[in-house]
Amino acid sequence: MGHRHRPGPRPSGRDAGSPSDGERTLVLPGEEIPGGGLRPGPGTYRVNGHIYASVLGLLRRRPPVVQVVPLSGRYIPRAGDTVIGTVTDVQGTFWLLDIGAPRWAPLHMTGTPWKIDYGETEQHLKVGDAVLVQVESIEATGRIGVTMNGEGLGKLEGGSLVTISPAKVPRVIGRGGSMIETIQRATGCRLAVGQNGRVYIDGPVDAALKVRETLRLIDDEGHKSGLTERVDRLLRESRGDYHPAPDSGARPAPMDGDDDDEGPDRPAA
Amino acid sequence: MGSVGAKEVPVLLTADGRRIDGRRLDELRPLAITAGALRQADGSAYVEWGANKVMAAVYGPREVHPRHLQVNDKAIVQCKYNMAAFSVDERKRPGLDRRSQEISKVIGEAFESVIFAEEYPRTSIDVYIEVLQANAGTRCAGVVAASVALADAGIPMVDLVPAVAVGKIAGQIALDLKKEEDNFGEADLPMAMVPQSGRLVLLQMEGHMTREELSQALDLGVKGCRSIYETMKDALRARYRATDPATTEVAA
């Protein structure tokens, strides 16, 4: 087998390419990619001098490499990501968290603000509890290190969780946090969005259901144009007193381009 | 031409080269594939192929469930093929049997050879194939569905894996046998192929063929696979088409 690479970055954030990158073709596994002298990057492989896609995604030429940015798949953690995990196992000195990644992530008790003696872990977090944590490190073995020490991190009490595709997270946040701001203002709920596609909603049940419906819309149609208008319409349906925020209504371009700024993970409520 | 009795052998091939459903020897049954048919799975696909109806779901890469199966430097591929109790005329006794165990094994090994498993060490990629309605060639329909589901799940692999069964009916090599042809024919040769390299990753045979017939059958099967491959790609493009630059509006 030829040259291998780890899968490419998710199609989000500034480095995922601006319109100036030009070509953004959908490719499927096994599809030959005209190399044009470029080296095989993430999401591709090379056999006998020919380059092929290994994942379904968008082709991106970034000299000196050509890569495929995946459009689907599990959350691939990156150091610095803020994510929402649920506790799946409790050990003497650490908890195992499901963050939607290929592996469970151990949260060691030293990574928490609490002072804990051996065996007292379960007094703080039990199986099923949700936490907002930050990815610290990814090891070569695939082990994912997470911490709860940091501003805004901690156990999520009450509220509810909705899971969407990690690839749609930038759409939920919107440029400069505009989308999440719109949703929070219209529903009165407080949101925390993890890079892993989990969204924590804190607010009255009716409003939380409305947020869930909105998130489903973004998950299903977030890649199409005119998202902002559709979200506005959906949010307005439920509330007669809802008025779109002046800045979001006046925005000329839909904010569903790939080059959106990612907003803060947890904007002030 | 009366109705076909239980013991009576139907006419599998007419004098003018038509099969029981009017197909020629080198024709496939109608094939329709839907990528992304399930919400909960990481990837999924639904296949209707002739009278076959097959659903496939892919989960992972995720934690290996019986821990001892975990491999330190790569992902394992676990495949489960199952036929619903209502998938055949006579109720099938549900659950594992020798046939479904064998099929799970050969399909799992076929995918193991195309998936870049070293990218996800100590994890499992789980493939579930559920046959809802069976009419011969379900393992091939299962491979096709699972392969599309794997691509939908974003699993890195060499290529999609089209599959088809070739057989021998009335002394002739025929593509994509249906139930009566499988039951009353002389041979059945399911195969799965990697179009990128032309490599076969699944090949089984039941019945008898001469060497010449075998090589003729393989050629016919490869042609069938190439055609099925196109349908598989179309299904995936249809699901992700909206993300294509042609229809994606890029913010200024």
Interface residues (C-beta under 8 A of the other chain):
Chain A: R4 R6 P7 P19 E23 R24 T25 L26 L28 P29 G30 E32 G43 Y45 V47 Y52 S54 V55 L56 G57 L58 P70 L71 S72 G73 R74 P102 R103 W104 T141 G142 R175 H223 K224 S225 G226 P252 A253 P254 M255 D256 G257 D258 D259 D260
Chain B: D42 G43 G60 P61 R62 E63 N72 A75 F116 E118 E119 Y120 P121 R122 T123 A151 D152 A153 G154 I155 P156 M157 V158 D159 L160 V194 P195 Q196 S197 K233 L236 R237 Y240 R241 A242 T243 D244 P245 T247 T248 E249 V250 A251 A252
